[in-house]
Amino acid sequence: MQIITTLGELDEKIAECNRAEAISDDAMRAVFGTFRMEPPWDLPADPLSDAYRQAQMALYCRIAGRDYALGNEATPFDIEAAIRRPFPFSTASGVTTGDYFMAIGALLRAMALPPSSRVIEFGPGWGHTTLMLAKLGHRVTAVDIEPRFCELIRRRAAMEGLEIEVVNDDFLWVEKARDRFDAALFFECFHHCADHLRLLQALGPALTPEARIFFAAEPIQPEFPMPWGLRLDGNSLWAIRKNGWLELGFREEYFRQALRRTGWFGLKLPCREPGWMTLWEARRLGQPVFRAAGADPRINTAIGERTGRGIVLAAKAPGTGLYGPYIALPAGHYRAMIRFARNDAPRGAARMDVAAHAGNAILATRALDGMIMASGDGAVTLPFSSEADLDQVEVRLFCDPGFQGVIEAVEIAPDPVFPW
């Protein structure tokens, strides 16, 4: 690994990347992994301050050789050629292509939007996710600063008979959006925003109360060397120096802090393939981080029967009436809730707990009495907390012989008693 210390050395590596690009996109990406720069050591202490932001922009100017402007984000390409074969189909091998569409698949699975959701997608680029969301029946607004990308998406949509609203503007167009959206999506583009705090703040009034924001394939890493700032790996240096693009990265701890500061709760979602894929979801502070009806396959049962009403527990042999959903949660204070149908009051005894790390860590537990539950609203809650990040969190219900009831929903939410 070559540590770049001068712009002359960087230009030599850029030339090597250009030669590899003439072979294939994959060959160029192999060169990206051979060089980097060290992060600056003299940054201001407060990453939320304007002084910190100015220091990052000064570093950008040094590497790019120019001041940052939105016009630097231009992406010249042949629209006619892109209609026939858009990126990543232009690579000489299927590695980049396969990984790219695996990432889109993981994103669509995580979004799991209700039918006909209104979605705003920022920086859609070639438009693959845009078209897929529209084909799923969602009403999509695509916002991109590059007019060629906008024209490409319009023409691809027309060829497929899809209605997509395309806006040629920067991300902060959302400040003047008239519609309210059910979801917002950033796929490999949030890290190009020069004022991410302002953007996160602007999303508040533009989204519906229960809307979610998704950040896919963004450079949000647990050990990023700065709270946030310019990425200094080979790929990013090439993009900054050659194209003038703004290539930011974020430490996970800071990203959660930025979301909280602007009214959002961030949740890192598991994603095994491809290896570079990161996936985050943000909801408004106070909204559940997980909610599922009893018929949702993300929650499971060993002794119950899943029906349209939910999970029916019909006084059979003892066993596990509920387990799942196996989600990751940051350190903090939460409440788990199981909601039983009120018109089919639970009877008998059971035990509810919250576990993590494949059941190896029991975070909280409580006994349930069906007669007591029947006199309430059908919901039972269990507070739990952790000082460390949690993996594979599940809500479980262990039923004694004769326990019966219908589980209508399961929910995990930040505990409102504790500030976030």
Summary of the structure (lengths in Angstrom):
residues: 420
radius of gyration: 24.3
end to end distance: 40.3
largest distance: 77.0
contacts: 1360
relative contact order: 0.10
helix: 32%
strand: 33%
